[in-house]
Amino acid sequence: MSPAGATRRRHREEGEPIAPAVGVVAIVGRPNVGKSTLFNRLTGTRRAIVDAFAGLTRDRLYGVVEWGGRRFTVVDTAGLDVPLPRDAAPDIAALTRATREQAQMAITEADVCCFMVDVRDGSRRSMRRSRRPCVAGAAP
């Protein structure tokens, strides 16, 4: 039984026309707050890697979502504000910077950002700088 007020995704019937995807939603936040899990849930796939180990997502992953009769593109991103250890090897530092750049690119191209936070972390610093409309959601 579904909770009161919950919406159910409607599956497209055979032969029904497919509406074009309009708009881009970037899922952003710190590492391990559930961004990839949300991406998989919205797209109905298991394309995004989900694991308790932080930092597995390195680049942007795109999917198309149909929700409420509308189609839009959703983007899974790597974690924002990933701390870089002082003694990090040059290749690790470069990878961390490149990962941050990928997340920033997703924010820049998005029409809307879904900013996910852990219940222990309420920081919105990176999202404020983007000046994009944000929808905040918290992972359990």
C-alpha positions in Angstrom: 0.0 0.0 0.0 1.4 3.4 -0.9 1.6 6.3 1.6 -1.2 8.9 1.5 -0.4 11.6 -1.1 2.2 9.5 -2.9 2.2 9.7 -6.6 2.7 6.7 -8.8 4.7 6.9 -12.0 2.5 6.0 -15.0 4.1 3.7 -17.6 3.8 4.6 -21.2 1.4 2.4 -23.2 2.6 0.7 -26.4 2.2 3.1 -29.3 1.7 6.1 -27.1 3.8 9.1 -28.4 6.9 10.0 -26.4 7.0 13.6 -25.4 10.4 15.3 -25.7 12.5 15.8 -22.6 12.2 19.5 -21.5 14.6 20.9 -18.9 17.6 19.6 -17.0 17.6 18.8 -13.3 21.1 18.3 -11.7 21.2 16.2 -8.5 24.0 17.7 -6.4 25.4 17.5 -2.9 28.2 16.2 -0.7 29.5 12.7 -1.2 27.3 9.8 0.0 24.0 11.7 0.5 22.0 9.5 -1.9 22.4 11.3 -5.2 23.0 8.2 -7.3 20.2 6.3 -5.4 17.8 9.1 -6.3 19.0 9.1 -9.9 18.4 5.3 -10.2 15.0 5.7 -8.6 13.9 8.5 -10.9 15.1 6.8 -14.1 14.0 3.3 -13.1 17.4 2.0 -13.8 20.6 0.8 -12.0 23.0 2.8 -14.1 24.5 4.9 -11.3 26.9 3.1 -8.9 25.6 3.0 -5.3 27.9 1.9 -2.5 28.7 2.8 1.1 32.2 3.8 -0.1 32.2 7.5 -0.9 33.5 9.0 -4.1 32.7 6.4 -6.7 30.9 8.9 -9.0 33.5 10.8 -11.0 31.6 12.4 -13.9 28.1 13.3 -15.0 25.5 10.6 -15.7 22.4 11.5 -17.7 19.0 9.9 -17.8 15.4 10.8 -18.9 12.6 10.8 -16.4 8.9 10.9 -17.0 7.1 12.3 -14.0 3.6 13.7 -13.8 3.2 13.5 -17.6 6.4 15.5 -18.2 9.8 14.3 -19.4 13.0 15.9 -18.3 16.7 15.1 -18.2 18.2 14.3 -14.8 22.0 14.4 -14.1 23.8 12.5 -11.4 26.9 14.2 -10.2 29.9 13.6 -8.0 30.0 15.1 -4.5 30.6 18.8 -4.0 33.2 20.1 -1.6 35.2 16.9 -1.5 38.0 17.4 1.0 41.5 17.1 -0.4 44.1 15.8 2.0 47.1 18.1 2.3 49.5 15.3 1.5 47.5 14.1 -1.5 49.5 12.8 -4.5 49.4 15.1 -7.6 47.3 12.6 -9.5 44.7 12.3 -6.7 44.6 16.1 -6.5 44.0 16.4 -10.2 41.3 13.8 -10.1 39.6 15.5 -7.2 39.7 18.9 -9.1 38.4 17.3 -12.3 35.5 15.6 -10.3 34.6 19.0 -8.8 34.6 20.5 -12.3 32.2 17.9 -13.6 29.7 18.7 -10.8 30.1 22.4 -11.5 29.4 21.8 -15.2 26.2 20.0 -14.3 25.1 22.9 -12.1 25.9 25.4 -14.9 23.9 23.6 -17.5 20.9 22.8 -15.2 17.6 24.6 -15.2 17.0 23.4 -11.6 19.3 21.8 -9.0 18.1 19.2 -6.5 20.5 19.8 -3.6 20.7 16.8 -1.4 22.1 16.9 2.1 22.8 14.5 4.8 20.7 15.2 8.0 24.0 16.1 9.7 25.1 18.6 7.1 23.0 21.6 6.2 25.7 23.5 4.1 24.4 25.2 1.0 27.4 27.3 0.3 28.2 25.8 -3.2 24.6 26.0 -4.3 24.2 29.6 -3.3 27.1 30.6 -5.6 25.4 28.9 -8.6 22.4 31.2 -8.5 20.2 28.4 -9.8 16.7 27.5 -8.5 17.2 24.8 -5.8 15.0 22.1 -4.3 16.4 20.9 -1.1 15.9 17.2 0.0 17.5 15.3 2.9 18.6 11.7 2.8 17.5 9.6 5.8 
